[in-house]
Amino acid sequence: MRRMVVGLVAMALVPMCGAAQQTDSSKILPDGTAVVTRVVPVPKTVSPEAQAMLARVVSDANLPTPLQQRRIGTDRWQAGAGEVSKRLYPANVTEAKIAGVPVRVVTPLSIAPEKRDRVLINLHGGGFDSDSGSLTETIPIANLTGTKVIAVLYRLAPEHPFPAGLDDAIAVYKEMLKTHKPKNIAIYGTSAGAILTAEVTAKIKQLRLPMPGATGVFSGLGDFSRIGDSVAMYTLNGLSGYLAPPSPGRGTHDYSGSTDLKDPVLSPLYGDVAGFPPTLFITSGRDLLLSGTTILHRAYLHAGVDAQLVVFEALPHAFWNNPELPESKEADALMAKFFDTHLGK
């Protein structure tokens, strides 16, 4: 049995082994901490492929991987998944530098004349310390939108803490402004890149630069100083895998460095998000950043921003990085339609 007592809410995933079926239970401690045992079947509300993914067993053991080893593994996975993405969504990928920042330029096989003056800027995921998306987050979107995508290979923590990655993204955006109208530029990202997208938008406002035509926050957050409910329940794999007791700032200091966790650019929830461009938020039911995404979405709504939210059923964090899942194809199509709808307005 897997049992956790963490934060405000905890969850245990109890396998159903024949006659040894467990009973749901809960106990609320005096400080409000919940000690919870739940039997959670694989839902039939998701595709068979997603059901198979959710049924995979991931060890609960705490087995830290050295950063360099993890980067090598992530690069290898991203390259393989990128090839799968290109098979499903044909596109060309080249390496370049923009404003001195290394980038990947992802272009569809053909670009319609009315889309040649548009560009999408991707800020990849990977916990701010690796690249978990510069191919899988860009190739499908370039193909589906028929628009060039610039994946910013921003400087990574811990070698380069905040605001290094932010500065790289801003430098690329400024360069794009020299050749593109702001309304024809979109900025988006997943996980760390989603967080960075909101930070870049806050920095654009602080610098009084023109806002892009749209942004995409795909499983992110806007507040490093507080822990949301979902972080206490889910791992990167949802309900399986090692889950550490959450605490504010845990695992983020390599990125935030000496910056106040309530800095209005690092944590845009503490700034003024009024005037931000139309934004699409996407998350999922077993996403550890479900809380962070929905809280930031509400802040945008309260400020009068045109903000849409899509929550996929049951799936774990950033599931769309698996390009073959039917739900990933649906998510990519939603992202592409959003950018197509809002760019150029």
N, C-alpha and C positions, 0 to 999 in steps of 0.2 A: 504494500500500500504506500502511496506517495502522499505525505502530509506536510503542510507548511503552515506556520503561524507567523504571518508577516504583515506589517503595516496595519491598515484598517480592515482589509479583507484578505482572506487566504482561501486556497482551494486545494483539495487533494483529489487526484484522479485515481480511482479505484478500479482495477481491471475486473471485468465480469468473467469469472472462470467457472463455467459450468454451474454446479449447484452452490458454489461459494459466492453467490451474488451478495454484495454489500448493501447496506441501507443508508440512505441519505441522512445526514445529521448536521447539526450546527450548534455552536456554543458561543455566546457573546461574553467576552471578558469585561471586567469593570471599566477598563479604559476604552472600550468599544471595539477592540480587536476581535475579529471573528475567526474561530477555529472551525473549519468547514470540511466535511467529507461529502463529495458528490460523485454519483455515477453518471458519466456523460457519454452517451452513445454517439457513434459517428452519425451525424444527421443525414437524412435522405433528401434534404432540401438543397444539396449541392451536387455537382456533377459526379459521376462515377470516378473520374480521374481525381477530383478533389477528395472524395471519400477515401481513395487509396492513399493519398498523401497524408491525410489526417490520421490514418491507421498506422503509419510508420512509427516504430518504437525508437525513441531517442533516449540515451542514458541520462539519468538524473545526477550522475556523479559530477562533481566539480573538478574538471580537468582543464585548467587554464592552458591556452596555447600561446607560446611566445609570439609577439607581434610580427616579427619578420616571417616566421613560419606561416602565420595566418595570412599575411599579405601574399605570400607565394601561392597558397592554396586558393585564396580569393581571386587572384589574377588568373590562375589556371581555370577555375570555374567560370569566371566571367568570359574568358576567351571561348570556352566550349559553348556556353549559353548564347554568346554572341553569334556563333556560327549557326546555331539552331534558329535564332532570331532572323538571320539573313536568309535562311532557307524558307522561312514562313513569310518574311517581309523583305523582299530583295531591296538592297540599298548599297551604296558605296561608302566606305569608311577610309578616311585618310588622316594623317597626323599633321599638325601645323602648330604655329604659335601666333597668338593674338595679343597685342600689347605686352609681349614678353611672357605670356602665360601659355603653357602647353595645352592644347585642345585636341579633341577628335572632331573632325568635320564629317557629319553623316548626311549624305544627300540621297534623295530618291532617284531612281533610274531616269525619271523625267520630271521636269517641273513646269507646270502650266504658266503661261506668261503672266497671269494675274497674281501668281504666288512668288514670283522671282524677287519681289521686294520685301518678302517676309523672312523672318528668321526666328527660330526657337533656341533658347539658351537652357541647357540642362546642367543641373548641379547634382552630381551622382550621390548615391547613398554609400554607406560603408562605415558608419560610426565615427566619421571625421578622421579615421586613421587608415582607411584602405578604400579601394575602388570596387564597390559592389553594384555598379550600375551604368557606367559610361557607355556600354554597348546595349545591354538589355533594356535600358530606359529610353534609348534613343532610336534604335533601328526600327522598331515597330511604329513609333510616332512619326519618324521621317517618311516612312512608306505610306502610312494611312493619311497623313495630312498633305503629302506631296510637297513638303517644305523642308528646307535645309535646317539641320539641328547642329548646334555647336555644344559639344560636351566639354565643360571646363574641368581640366585636371588640376584642380586647385591644390595648394600646399596642404599637407596633412599634419595632424597632431600625432604624437606629442612633440615632434621636432618643431612644428610651426603652429603654436596655439592661436586662438582668436586674438586679433582679427585677420590673420594671414589669409585664410581661405576666403573670407569675406572681401578682403581687399582685391584678391585675384578676380573674383566674380564681378566686382564693381569695375575693375579695369577693362574686362571684356565687354561689359555692358556699355561703358563709355565709348569704347571703340566702335561698337555696333551703332551707336547713336550718330556716328559720323557718316554712315552710309544708309541708315534706315530710319524711317519715321518711328517715333516711340510706339504709336498705335499698331505698328506692324511687327513688334517684338513681344515675345512671351518668355517668361522665365518659369521653370518648374523643376521639381526634384522629388526624390523619394527618400524617406527616413532622414538621415543627416542632411541630405540635399533638400528635403522638404523644409526642415528647420532653417537651413541656410537661405532658402528662397524667401521665407518670411523676414529673415534678418536683412537680406539684400534689399527687400522692398522698404523696410524701415530706414535703412541707410540711404537709399535713393531719396526718400522724403526728407531726411535730415540734411542731405547735400543740396536739396532743392533742384534735383534733376527731374526731367519729365518722367512720368510713370510709364511703364510698359503697358501694352494693350491688355494683357491678361497674365495671371500667374496660376500655378498648380502646386498645391501642397498635398502630396500623396504620402500619408502616414508620417506626421510630424508633430511638433509641439511649439509653443511660444513662451514657455515658462520653465527655466531650469531650476528655479528655487523651490518648487513644490512637486510632490509625487502624486500622480493621478492614480485612480483606482486600478486601472488595467495593468499597470506595471507590477502590482502586487499579485496579479493572478496569472499573467501570461509570460512565456519566454519568447524568443525569436521563433520557436516552432509551435507556439500556441500553448497547448496543455501538456506538452512533453518536453523533457530537457531540464537542465539545472536552472533553478530559480533562486537567486540570492535575495535576502531581505532588503527591501528598497529603503533608500534614504535620500533626502534632497542632495542633488549634486553628485551622487555616487556614480562613478564611471564617466563623469563629464569633465572633471577638473583638468584632464590632459588637453581637452579642447578649450575650456573657458579660461584656463590659466589663472591670472590674478584678477580677472574682470569680475566685478560685482554681478552675482547671479540675477539680480534684478535690473541690470543695465537695460535700457529700453531698446537697444539694438540687439544685444545678445538674447534677450527675452522680450520680444515685441509686445507681449501681453501687458507690459508695464509702460508702454508708450502709447502714442495716439495713432491708431490704425485708420482713422477717417481719411478718405481720399485714396485708399489703396484700390488697385484695379480689380475688375471682376476676377474671382478666384474659385477654382474647383478644388474641393477637399475630397479625398478618397481614403477610406480606412476599411477595417474588417472586424468581424465579431470577436475574434481571438487575437487581435493585434495588441501587442504590449503598449503601443502608442495610440490606442483607441481613445483614451481619455484626453491625451494631449491634443489630438486632432480635433475632437469635438469641442473642447474648451476654446481653442483658438478660433474655430469656425464661429462659435457664438459671439466671441469678441468682435469679429468682423461684422456679424449681423447687427450687433448693438451699435456699431459705428456707422451703419448705413451702407456698408460695402455689399455689392452684388456677390454673395457667397453661396455656392451650392455645395451640398454634402451628399456623398454616396457611401453607404456602409454595406459591404458585402457580408453575406452570411458565413459565420463559422471559421473563415479562413485565417491563417496566421499573418504575421507582419510581412508586408511587401510581397505578397504572393505573386504579383504580376511579374516578378523577376523570373518566374518559371513560365516561359513564353508559350508552352504547349497546353497549359490548362485552359479549358473553355472559359473559365472566369477571368483569366488573364487576358484572353482575346477580347472579352467584353469590356474589361477595364481599359485596355489600350484604345478600343474604339470610342469609349466615352471621353477619354482624354483628348483624342484627336478631334472629335466632333466639337468639344468645348473650344479648343484653340481655333478651329476653322470658323466657328460662329463669332468669336470675339475679336479676332485680329482684323485690322483694317477699319474698324468702326470709328 
